[in-house]
Amino acid sequence: MSLATSGGKLVVDALRAHGVERVFCVPGESFLGVLDALYDVTDQLPVITCRHESGAAMMAAATAQLSGRPGVCFVTRGPGATNASIALHIARQASIPLVLGVGQVTRDHLGRESFQELDYEDFCRPLAKHVEQVTLGEALPSAIARAFQIARSDRPGPVVLALPEDILRDDVFAAAETPRPIVRRGLNSSEREALLEHLTQAVRPLILFGGGTASDASCRDLEQFAKRSNLPVCVAFRRNDAFDNRHPCYAGALGFNTPAELWPLLGEADCVLVLGARLDEPTTQGYTLFNDGRARTLIHIHPSAAELTRNYTPELALCADIGEVIGGLATLTLEGGARRAAWVERLHEAYVKSATPPRVESGLDPGAVMTSLNRILPDDAIVTIDAGNFTRWPMRYRAYRRPGRMLGPINGAMGWGVPAAVAACLCAPGRRVVCCVGDGGMLMTGQELATAMQYGVAPLIMVFNNARYGTIETHQDLHYPGRRIATELVNPDFAAYARAFGAFGARVHDNAEFDAVLPEALAAGRAALIELMLDGT
C-alpha cells in the first residue's frame, strides 16, 4: 500500500522518474505544492526561475528541441498560462515534446470564474496535443505518465496538465508510475521495397527532410545513405541543421528565405521522398511546390497518419517513425548512382551559389558577419534565431552541420531567440551558443538576460538593429506602397541595456568593429551582447 505524500511531491517524484533534468518556471501561488516539493531536490532537479512565462515555456521547448525529450515548464493560472501559450503554439507547429503544468484554482472554486480561473481544456485545445485537468489526487501518477507518453509518441507535441492548487497541497495515497513505453514503427519489407523501387527508377529524385526532433544519429545516417546512393537532400523550413550544409548532396533549405531561383529547380524532381516534414506553407512556397501538374511520384513518410494527406495527396503514404525509417536506410546503397550525379551536382552548385552573401559596400554588412561566424564558431555551436527580415542572413549564409544546431521558431513567433539561447547554454554546457535577434524581438523577451546572469550562462546575443519591424514594412511596401505605418521603433542603447544586467555589451557600426569585438565578447566569460547598427539606425 502506498504511503501518504503530498500531491506536489507526487508530481516531482514523477518528473524525476521520467528523467527530467531541469524545470523552468515563473513561480506562482497556484502551484506552491510543486515548488515546495522541488525545494528538497534542487540538487537533482534544478529549478530555473525565469522573468516571464513566455520565456520560461520557450526555454522548455528549446531544451526539448535539443535533447529530443520533453521539456517541462510550470506556470501559474490565468495570466501565467496565457503568457505561456505562445510556446505551446511554437511546440505544436514544430512537433516539439513539451509538458506544461498549470496551477489551477481549488476544486471547490472550479466553474465559478474564480480569481484567474480559465477552462484550460477549452483554451489550450487548439494549441496542444492533449489537455487534461486532474481532479483526483490519486490520478496524478497516471496523468503525468500519460502526458509524457503523448508528448513523445507519434508526432511529438505539447501537453497541458491543469493541476488544482488543493490537489498539490493535500495528502495523496499513490506512487509515481514508471515511464510508459513509446512504440516506434519502422517500414515493413514491402513498404521499404516500394520506396526503394520508386527512388531507383527516378531520373531526378529528391529527399525533403525535416520535422520533429531529429537525432544526430538519424542525421548522420541520412547523410551516409544520400552520399552512397547519390541522392540530393533539401530540408524543411527552419530545419537547416538537419543535414550537413557542406555535404555534396545538400540542396538547400526551403522556406521564406529560399532564393527564388531554387524553387523551379527543385520543382524539376520526378520523385520526391518527404521524410518527417509536414509540407507546411513555408516549406512548399504556399503549397505550390510539387503541385504544378508535372508528372512525379510523391512519397510521404510521417509518424502521424493525419499529416499524410492534409495538404498533398501522395502516391505512397507511409505512417512510420522517421528515426526508424532512416536507420533502416543507413546501410543501403541504391543502384544507378552514377546517372544521378549530374542532377545532384546541379542542385548542390545552385545552393552553394545562393549561400554566397552579396557584398554591402557601406556600413555594416550582415553577410560578412555570417562569414566571420562561419570562420570562428566550432562545428558544435548552437545558433538560435528569432523572427524577422534579419533571419535571411543567419538562415541563408550561416553554414550548419551536426552536432551544431539551429533553433528557430517554426511558427514565426518573435521573442524566441534569447530564451532559447539561455536554455541551450543550460542544456549543453561547454558549447558555444549564439543568438540572432532583431531589435523588436529583443524587447519582447530580452529580460531573460537576467536569467542568464543568475545562472551563470554565457550566450552571445547579436541584436540586428534597424529600428523598425522590418518584415511588416516589407509587406506594406509590397501590398500598400507608400503607406508605411506602425513599424518605426525607438530603441534603447542595447549595449548599455546588456551592461545594466552585468553582461558584456558593445555596439558596432561596421565589420571592422565587429571583427574586433567578437573575440572579446566570446572571451567575456559571461553573457554578452553585440548590437549591430544596420542602415537606417
C-alpha positions as CSV (number, residue, x, y, z in Angstrom):
1,M,0.0,0.0,0.0
2,S,1.3,3.5,-0.9
3,L,2.2,5.9,1.9
4,A,0.6,9.3,2.1
5,T,2.5,12.1,0.3
6,S,1.5,15.5,-0.9
7,G,0.3,15.9,-4.5
8,G,3.1,18.3,-5.2
9,K,5.7,15.7,-4.1
10,L,4.0,13.1,-6.2
11,V,4.3,15.4,-9.2
12,V,8.0,15.9,-8.5
13,D,8.7,12.2,-8.0
14,A,7.0,11.6,-11.4
15,L,9.2,14.2,-13.1
16,R,12.3,12.5,-11.7
17,A,11.0,9.1,-12.7
18,H,10.7,10.4,-16.3
19,G,14.3,11.6,-16.3
20,V,13.5,15.4,-16.3
21,E,16.8,17.3,-15.9
22,R,15.5,20.8,-15.1
23,V,12.2,22.6,-14.6
24,F,11.6,26.1,-16.0
25,C,9.1,28.3,-14.2
26,V,7.8,31.7,-13.1
27,P,6.7,31.0,-9.5
28,G,3.0,31.3,-8.7
29,E,0.8,30.6,-5.7
30,S,-1.3,28.1,-7.6
31,F,1.4,25.5,-7.7
32,L,3.1,26.2,-4.4
33,G,2.8,22.4,-3.6
34,V,5.1,21.6,-6.5
35,L,7.6,24.3,-5.6
36,D,7.7,23.1,-2.0
37,A,8.5,19.6,-3.2
38,L,11.2,20.8,-5.5
39,Y,12.9,22.6,-2.6
40,D,14.2,19.2,-1.3
41,V,15.6,18.0,-4.6
42,T,17.1,21.1,-6.3
43,D,20.5,19.4,-6.4
44,Q,19.0,16.6,-8.5
45,L,16.3,18.6,-10.3
46,P,17.3,22.2,-10.7
47,V,14.6,24.9,-10.9
48,I,15.3,27.7,-13.4
49,T,13.4,30.9,-12.4
50,C,12.6,33.0,-15.5
51,R,11.3,36.6,-15.9
52,H,8.2,35.9,-18.0
53,E,6.1,32.8,-18.6
54,S,6.6,33.1,-22.4
55,G,10.4,33.0,-21.8
56,A,10.1,30.0,-19.4
57,A,8.0,27.9,-21.7
58,M,10.2,28.8,-24.7
59,M,13.2,27.6,-22.7
60,A,11.5,24.3,-22.0
61,A,10.7,24.0,-25.7
62,A,14.2,24.8,-26.8
63,T,15.5,22.2,-24.3
64,A,13.3,19.6,-25.8
65,Q,14.3,20.5,-29.3
66,L,18.0,20.0,-28.4
67,S,17.5,16.8,-26.3
68,G,14.6,15.1,-28.0
69,R,13.0,14.6,-24.6
70,P,10.0,16.6,-23.2
71,G,10.9,19.9,-21.8
72,V,9.0,20.8,-18.6
73,C,7.6,24.2,-17.5
74,F,5.3,25.2,-14.7
75,V,3.3,28.4,-14.7
76,T,0.5,29.8,-12.6
77,R,-3.1,30.0,-13.6
78,G,-4.8,32.6,-15.8
79,P,-2.2,35.2,-16.9
80,G,0.7,32.8,-16.4
81,A,-0.9,30.2,-18.7
82,T,-1.9,32.7,-21.3
83,N,1.6,34.2,-21.3
84,A,3.0,30.7,-21.9
85,S,0.6,29.9,-24.8
86,I,3.0,31.3,-27.4
87,A,5.4,28.5,-26.6
88,L,2.6,26.0,-26.9
89,H,1.9,27.2,-30.5
90,I,5.7,27.0,-31.3
91,A,5.9,23.5,-29.9
92,R,2.7,22.4,-31.8
93,Q,3.8,23.6,-35.2
94,A,7.4,22.4,-34.7
95,S,6.4,19.0,-33.3
96,I,8.4,19.6,-30.1
97,P,7.6,17.4,-27.0
98,L,6.6,19.7,-24.1
99,V,4.8,19.3,-20.8
100,L,3.3,22.4,-19.4
101,G,2.0,22.2,-15.8
102,V,-0.5,24.9,-15.0
103,G,-1.7,25.6,-11.4
104,Q,-5.5,25.8,-11.2
105,V,-7.9,27.2,-8.7
106,T,-9.0,24.8,-5.9
107,R,-11.6,22.2,-6.9
108,D,-14.4,23.8,-4.9
109,H,-13.9,27.1,-6.9
110,L,-14.0,25.4,-10.3
111,G,-16.6,26.7,-12.7
112,R,-17.3,29.9,-10.8
113,E,-15.0,32.2,-12.8
114,S,-12.8,32.4,-9.7
115,F,-9.8,34.7,-9.5
116,Q,-7.6,33.9,-12.5
117,E,-9.6,30.8,-13.4
118,L,-9.6,29.5,-17.0
119,D,-11.0,26.4,-18.6
120,Y,-7.7,25.1,-20.0
121,E,-9.3,22.3,-21.9
122,D,-11.1,24.9,-24.0
123,F,-8.3,27.4,-24.1
124,C,-5.5,25.1,-24.9
125,R,-7.2,22.6,-27.2
126,P,-6.1,24.2,-30.5
127,L,-2.6,24.7,-29.2
128,A,-1.8,21.4,-27.5
129,K,-1.8,17.8,-28.5
130,H,-3.5,16.8,-25.3
131,V,-5.1,18.8,-22.4
132,E,-6.1,17.2,-19.1
133,Q,-7.4,18.7,-15.8
134,V,-6.7,16.4,-12.9
135,T,-9.4,16.5,-10.3
136,L,-8.4,13.5,-8.1
137,G,-5.0,13.3,-6.3
138,E,-4.7,9.5,-6.9
139,A,-5.0,10.2,-10.6
140,L,-1.8,12.3,-10.7
141,P,0.6,9.5,-11.5
142,S,-1.3,8.2,-14.5
143,A,-2.0,11.7,-15.8
144,I,1.7,12.6,-15.7
145,A,2.8,9.3,-17.2
146,R,0.2,9.8,-19.9
147,A,1.3,13.3,-20.6
148,F,4.9,12.3,-21.2
149,Q,3.8,9.4,-23.4
150,I,1.6,11.5,-25.5
151,A,4.1,14.3,-25.8
152,R,6.7,11.9,-27.2
153,S,4.7,9.5,-29.3
154,D,3.7,9.6,-33.0
155,R,4.0,13.3,-33.9
156,P,5.5,14.8,-30.8
157,G,3.9,17.9,-29.3
158,P,2.9,19.9,-26.3
159,V,0.7,18.6,-23.5
160,V,-1.0,20.7,-20.8
161,L,-1.8,19.5,-17.3
162,A,-4.1,21.7,-15.2
163,L,-3.4,20.9,-11.5
164,P,-5.8,22.3,-8.9
165,E,-4.0,24.0,-6.0
166,D,-5.6,21.9,-3.3
167,I,-4.6,18.6,-5.0
168,L,-1.0,19.7,-4.9
169,R,-1.2,20.6,-1.3
170,D,-3.3,17.7,0.1
171,D,-2.1,14.2,1.0
172,V,-2.4,11.5,-1.6
173,F,-2.1,7.8,-1.3
174,A,-0.3,6.9,-4.5
175,A,3.1,6.5,-6.0
176,A,4.7,7.7,-9.3
177,E,4.3,5.5,-12.3
178,T,7.3,4.3,-14.4
179,P,7.5,5.8,-17.9
180,R,5.2,4.3,-20.4
181,P,6.9,2.7,-23.5
182,I,6.8,4.5,-26.8
183,V,6.1,2.3,-29.8
184,R,8.2,3.3,-32.8
185,R,7.2,1.7,-36.0
186,G,9.5,1.4,-39.0
187,L,8.7,0.2,-42.5
188,N,7.8,-3.4,-43.3
189,S,9.6,-5.1,-46.1
190,S,7.0,-4.4,-48.8
191,E,6.8,-0.7,-47.9
192,R,10.6,-0.4,-48.0
193,E,10.8,-2.2,-51.3
194,A,8.2,0.1,-52.8
195,L,10.0,3.1,-51.5
196,L,13.4,2.0,-52.9
197,E,11.9,1.0,-56.2
198,H,10.5,4.5,-56.8
199,L,13.8,6.1,-55.8
200,T,15.8,3.8,-58.0
201,Q,13.7,4.3,-61.1
202,A,13.6,8.1,-60.8
203,V,15.8,10.3,-63.0
204,R,15.7,13.3,-60.8
205,P,14.9,12.1,-57.2
206,L,14.8,14.5,-54.2
207,I,14.6,13.9,-50.5
208,L,12.9,16.5,-48.3
209,F,13.9,16.1,-44.7
210,G,12.7,17.8,-41.5
211,G,10.2,17.8,-38.7
212,G,10.2,16.8,-35.0
213,T,13.4,16.5,-33.1
214,A,15.7,14.5,-35.4
215,S,18.6,13.0,-33.5
216,D,22.3,13.5,-34.5
217,A,22.4,9.7,-35.3
218,S,19.5,10.0,-37.7
219,C,21.0,13.0,-39.5
220,R,24.3,11.1,-39.9
221,D,22.5,8.0,-41.2
222,L,20.7,10.1,-43.8
223,E,23.9,11.8,-44.9
224,Q,25.5,8.4,-45.4
225,F,22.6,7.0,-47.4
226,A,22.4,10.1,-49.6
227,K,26.2,10.0,-50.3
228,R,26.3,6.3,-51.1
229,S,23.2,6.5,-53.3
230,N,23.8,9.9,-54.8
231,L,20.5,11.4,-53.7
232,P,20.0,15.2,-53.2
233,V,18.6,16.3,-49.9
234,C,16.9,19.6,-49.0
235,V,15.5,20.5,-45.6
236,A,12.2,21.9,-44.4
237,F,11.6,25.4,-43.1
238,R,14.0,26.2,-40.2
239,R,15.5,22.8,-40.2
240,N,18.8,24.0,-41.7
241,D,20.8,21.9,-39.2
242,A,19.2,18.6,-40.1
243,F,21.7,17.9,-43.0
244,D,25.3,19.0,-43.3
245,N,25.2,22.2,-45.4
246,R,28.7,21.4,-46.8
247,H,27.7,17.9,-47.9
248,P,27.9,17.3,-51.7
249,C,24.3,16.1,-51.7
250,Y,22.9,19.2,-49.9
251,A,20.3,21.1,-52.0
252,G,19.4,23.9,-49.6
253,A,16.7,24.9,-47.1
254,L,13.1,25.6,-48.0
255,G,11.1,28.5,-46.5
256,F,10.7,32.2,-46.6
257,N,14.4,32.8,-47.2
258,T,14.9,30.4,-50.1
259,P,16.4,32.1,-53.1
260,A,13.8,32.5,-55.9
261,E,15.9,30.6,-58.4
262,L,15.9,27.4,-56.3
263,W,12.2,26.8,-56.3
264,P,11.7,25.9,-60.0
265,L,14.9,23.9,-60.0
266,L,13.7,21.7,-57.1
267,G,10.3,21.5,-58.9
268,E,12.0,19.5,-61.7
269,A,12.2,16.5,-59.3
270,D,10.3,13.5,-60.7
271,C,10.3,11.6,-57.4
272,V,10.1,13.3,-54.0
273,L,10.6,11.5,-50.7
274,V,9.3,13.6,-47.8
275,L,10.8,12.4,-44.6
276,G,9.1,13.8,-41.5
277,A,8.2,17.2,-43.0
278,R,4.6,18.4,-42.7
279,L,4.6,20.0,-46.2
280,D,3.5,23.2,-44.5
281,E,3.1,26.6,-46.1
282,P,6.7,28.0,-45.8
283,T,8.3,24.7,-46.9
284,T,6.1,24.5,-50.1
285,Q,6.0,28.1,-51.1
286,G,2.4,28.4,-50.2
287,Y,1.5,24.8,-51.2
288,T,2.7,25.4,-54.8
289,L,5.9,23.3,-54.8
290,F,5.4,19.8,-56.3
291,N,1.8,20.9,-57.1
292,D,2.4,22.2,-60.6
293,G,0.8,19.4,-62.7
294,R,4.1,17.8,-63.6
295,A,4.4,14.0,-63.6
296,R,6.2,13.0,-60.4
297,T,5.9,10.4,-57.6
298,L,5.3,11.9,-54.2
299,I,6.2,9.7,-51.2
300,H,5.3,11.0,-47.8
301,I,6.5,9.3,-44.6
302,H,5.4,10.8,-41.3
303,P,4.7,9.5,-37.8
304,S,1.2,10.9,-37.8
305,A,-1.3,9.5,-40.3
306,A,-3.3,12.8,-40.1
307,E,-0.4,14.6,-41.8
308,L,0.0,12.3,-44.7
309,T,-2.9,13.7,-46.7
310,R,-3.5,17.1,-45.0
311,N,-2.0,19.3,-47.7
312,Y,-1.0,16.9,-50.5
313,T,-2.1,13.6,-51.9
314,P,1.0,11.3,-52.1
315,E,1.2,8.2,-54.3
316,L,2.8,6.4,-51.4
317,A,1.7,7.5,-47.9
318,L,3.5,5.6,-45.0
319,C,2.9,6.2,-41.3
320,A,6.2,5.4,-39.5
321,D,8.8,6.8,-37.2
322,I,11.4,8.8,-39.1
323,G,14.3,7.7,-37.0
324,E,13.4,4.0,-37.6
325,V,13.0,4.6,-41.3
326,I,16.3,6.4,-41.7
327,G,18.0,3.7,-39.5
328,G,16.7,1.1,-41.9
329,L,18.1,3.0,-44.9
330,A,21.5,3.8,-43.4
331,T,23.4,0.8,-44.7
332,L,21.7,0.6,-48.1
333,T,23.0,1.8,-51.5
334,L,20.7,2.4,-54.4
335,E,21.6,1.3,-57.9
336,G,22.1,4.0,-60.6
337,G,24.1,6.5,-58.5
338,A,26.3,7.5,-61.5
339,R,23.4,8.6,-63.6
340,R,22.1,10.8,-60.8
341,A,25.5,12.5,-60.4
342,A,24.8,15.5,-62.7
343,W,21.4,16.1,-61.1
344,V,22.9,16.1,-57.6
345,E,25.8,18.3,-58.6
346,R,23.4,20.8,-60.3
347,L,21.3,21.2,-57.2
348,H,24.3,21.5,-54.8
349,E,26.0,24.1,-57.0
350,A,22.8,26.1,-57.1
351,Y,22.8,26.0,-53.3
352,V,26.4,27.0,-53.0
353,K,25.9,29.9,-55.3
354,S,22.9,31.1,-53.3
355,A,24.9,30.7,-50.0
356,T,27.5,33.3,-51.0
357,P,26.4,36.6,-49.5
358,P,26.2,39.7,-51.6
359,R,28.6,42.5,-50.7
360,V,27.4,45.6,-49.0
361,E,29.8,48.4,-49.8
362,S,28.9,50.8,-46.9
363,G,28.1,50.5,-43.3
364,L,27.8,47.1,-41.7
365,D,27.5,44.0,-44.0
366,P,25.4,41.3,-42.2
367,G,26.6,38.8,-44.8
368,A,30.2,39.4,-43.8
369,V,29.1,38.9,-40.2
370,M,28.0,35.4,-41.1
371,T,31.2,34.8,-42.9
372,S,33.1,35.7,-39.7
373,L,30.9,33.4,-37.6
374,N,31.4,30.5,-40.1
375,R,35.2,31.0,-39.7
376,I,35.3,31.3,-35.9
377,L,32.5,29.2,-34.4
378,P,33.2,25.5,-33.7
379,D,31.2,22.8,-35.5
380,D,29.2,22.1,-32.4
381,A,28.0,25.7,-31.9
382,I,24.3,26.2,-31.3
383,V,22.6,29.2,-33.0
384,T,19.2,30.4,-32.0
385,I,17.2,32.5,-34.4
386,D,14.3,34.8,-33.7
387,A,11.9,36.0,-36.3
388,G,12.1,38.9,-38.8
389,N,13.7,40.0,-42.0
390,F,17.2,39.8,-40.5
391,T,16.9,36.0,-40.4
392,R,17.8,36.0,-44.1
393,W,21.5,36.2,-43.0
394,P,21.8,33.5,-40.3
395,M,19.4,31.2,-42.3
396,R,20.9,31.6,-45.8
397,Y,24.6,32.4,-45.1
398,R,25.4,30.7,-41.9
399,A,26.6,27.1,-42.6
400,Y,25.2,24.4,-40.3
401,R,26.2,20.8,-39.6
402,R,25.6,18.4,-36.7
403,P,26.4,18.3,-33.8
404,G,25.9,22.1,-34.4
405,R,22.3,23.2,-34.2
406,M,20.0,25.9,-35.4
407,L,16.9,26.5,-33.2
408,G,14.3,28.7,-34.8
409,P,10.5,29.2,-34.2
410,I,8.7,27.3,-36.9
411,N,5.5,29.4,-36.3
412,G,7.5,32.7,-36.8
413,A,7.0,33.9,-33.2
414,M,9.1,36.8,-32.2
415,G,10.8,36.6,-28.8
416,W,12.2,33.0,-29.2
417,G,15.9,33.8,-29.7
418,V,17.0,35.0,-26.3
419,P,15.2,32.4,-24.1
420,A,16.2,29.6,-26.5
421,A,19.8,30.7,-26.2
422,V,19.7,30.7,-22.4
423,A,18.1,27.2,-22.4
424,A,20.8,26.0,-24.9
425,C,23.5,27.1,-22.5
426,L,21.9,25.3,-19.6
427,C,21.2,22.2,-21.7
428,A,24.6,22.0,-23.4
429,P,27.2,23.4,-21.0
430,G,30.6,23.9,-22.7
431,R,29.2,24.5,-26.1
432,R,29.2,28.0,-27.8
433,V,25.7,29.5,-28.1
434,V,24.9,32.4,-30.3
435,C,21.5,34.2,-30.6
436,C,20.5,36.2,-33.6
437,V,17.6,38.5,-32.8
438,G,16.1,41.7,-34.2
439,D,15.5,44.8,-32.2
440,G,11.8,44.1,-32.0
441,G,12.3,40.5,-30.7
442,M,14.9,41.7,-28.2
443,L,12.5,43.9,-26.5
444,M,9.9,41.1,-26.2
445,T,12.0,38.7,-24.2
446,G,15.4,40.3,-23.7
447,Q,14.8,40.5,-20.0
448,E,15.8,36.8,-19.9
449,L,19.3,38.2,-19.8
450,A,18.7,38.4,-16.1
451,T,18.1,34.6,-16.1
452,A,21.4,34.1,-17.9
453,M,23.2,36.2,-15.4
454,Q,21.5,34.5,-12.4
455,Y,22.6,31.0,-13.6
456,G,26.0,32.0,-14.9
457,V,25.5,31.0,-18.5
458,A,27.1,32.9,-21.4
459,P,25.2,33.1,-24.6
460,L,26.4,35.7,-27.2
461,I,23.4,37.7,-28.3
462,M,23.7,39.6,-31.6
463,V,21.0,42.3,-32.0
464,F,20.3,43.3,-35.6
465,N,19.0,46.8,-35.0
466,N,17.3,48.5,-38.0
467,A,14.9,50.5,-35.7
468,R,11.8,49.0,-37.3
469,Y,9.5,46.0,-37.7
470,G,11.2,45.2,-41.0
471,T,9.1,42.3,-42.1
472,I,5.9,44.2,-41.8
473,E,7.4,47.2,-43.7
474,T,8.3,44.8,-46.5
475,H,4.7,43.5,-46.7
476,Q,3.4,47.1,-46.6
477,D,5.7,48.2,-49.4
478,L,4.5,45.2,-51.4
479,H,0.8,45.5,-50.9
480,Y,0.3,49.1,-49.8
481,P,3.2,51.1,-51.3
482,G,4.0,54.5,-49.8
483,R,1.8,53.9,-46.8
484,R,4.1,52.6,-44.1
485,I,2.5,52.8,-40.6
486,A,3.2,51.4,-37.1
487,T,6.6,50.0,-38.0
488,E,9.1,52.5,-36.8
489,L,10.8,51.8,-33.4
490,V,12.6,54.0,-30.9
491,N,15.1,51.7,-29.2
492,P,17.3,51.8,-26.1
493,D,21.1,51.5,-26.3
494,F,21.1,47.7,-26.4
495,A,24.8,47.6,-25.4
496,A,24.1,49.7,-22.3
497,Y,21.0,47.6,-21.7
498,A,23.1,44.5,-21.5
499,R,25.7,46.1,-19.3
500,A,22.9,47.0,-16.9
501,F,22.3,43.3,-16.3
502,G,26.1,42.8,-15.7
503,A,26.6,41.3,-19.2
504,F,29.2,42.3,-21.7
505,G,27.8,44.9,-24.1
506,A,29.2,46.6,-27.3
507,R,27.8,48.4,-30.3
508,V,29.3,48.2,-33.8
509,H,28.7,50.2,-36.9
510,D,30.9,48.3,-39.4
511,N,32.5,44.9,-40.0
512,A,36.0,46.0,-38.8
513,E,34.4,46.9,-35.4
514,F,32.5,43.6,-35.3
515,D,35.6,41.5,-36.1
516,A,37.5,43.4,-33.3
517,V,34.7,43.0,-30.7
518,L,33.7,39.4,-31.5
519,P,36.7,37.7,-29.8
520,E,36.3,40.0,-26.8
521,A,32.6,39.1,-26.5
522,L,33.3,35.3,-26.8
523,A,36.0,35.5,-24.2
524,A,34.0,37.6,-21.7
525,G,33.1,34.5,-19.6
526,R,29.6,35.8,-19.1
527,A,26.5,36.6,-21.2
528,A,27.5,39.1,-24.0
529,L,25.6,41.3,-26.4
530,I,26.8,42.9,-29.6
531,E,24.4,45.4,-31.1
532,L,24.7,45.6,-34.9
533,M,23.7,49.0,-36.2
534,L,22.2,48.5,-39.6
535,D,21.4,51.1,-42.2
536,G,18.6,53.4,-41.0
537,T,19.7,53.5,-37.4
